[in-house]
Amino acid sequence: MAQIGLLASTVLMGVLTAGVVMLLANGRRWRTYAPTDLPARPEDRVSVMDRPGLLAVGFIALVFVVGGAVVFLSGGLATVGAGTPSVDMGVAVSALLGLLIAGFAIVGSYTTARSHGAGVAQAVMVGLWALGLLFVLAVAAQLFIV
């Protein structure tokens, strides 16, 4: 019975994959695509990445939020409540920490690639590659721990 379910899910995923490929291939006229010109004056646009002070303030705020959540959930503040933190909150803090590390890897890789002259698509690929590397490392660590 389980083999029929696996076979059905395999066929369904194959049909969905074929549908997505057909949609992407026919959805846009990629053979006649012509990129648009760049803005006349790129110095008019000010990116957040070009403002290190704003990035530093955002990072410090993020560190305080995560640090405060860890202290609160570990029971370090006795005045907050008498109850002990639940396992769900520990999982939430761990997930938040994982998201912060993944975001740092993606944004850092993207920014580094863009500053070295890579295009947007190439920089996104580098960021996603870094995310995939973190995922593989997490799976490998899990295999060694268990």
Rosetta blueprint (number, residue, H / E / L):
1 M L
2 A H
3 Q H
4 I H
5 G H
6 L H
7 L H
8 A H
9 S H
10 T H
11 V H
12 L H
13 M H
14 G H
15 V H
16 L H
17 T H
18 A H
19 G H
20 V H
21 V H
22 M H
23 L H
24 L H
25 A H
26 N H
27 G H
28 R L
29 R L
30 W H
31 R H
32 T H
33 Y L
34 A L
35 P L
36 T L
37 D L
38 L L
39 P L
40 A L
41 R L
42 P H
43 E H
44 D H
45 R L
46 V L
47 S L
48 V H
49 M H
50 D H
51 R L
52 P H
53 G H
54 L H
55 L H
56 A H
57 V H
58 G H
59 F H
60 I H
61 A H
62 L H
63 V H
64 F H
65 V H
66 V H
67 G H
68 G H
69 A H
70 V H
71 V H
72 F H
73 L H
74 S L
75 G L
76 G L
77 L L
78 A L
79 T L
80 V L
81 G L
82 A L
83 G L
84 T L
85 P L
86 S L
87 V H
88 D H
89 M H
90 G H
91 V H
92 A H
93 V H
94 S H
95 A H
96 L H
97 L H
98 G H
99 L H
100 L H
101 I H
102 A H
103 G H
104 F H
105 A H
106 I H
107 V H
108 G H
109 S H
110 Y H
111 T H
112 T H
113 A H
114 R H
115 S H
116 H L
117 G L
118 A L
119 G L
120 V H
121 A H
122 Q H
123 A H
124 V H
125 M H
126 V H
127 G H
128 L H
129 W H
130 A H
131 L H
132 G H
133 L H
134 L H
135 F H
136 V H
137 L H
138 A H
139 V H
140 A H
141 A H
142 Q H
143 L H
144 F H
145 I H
146 V L
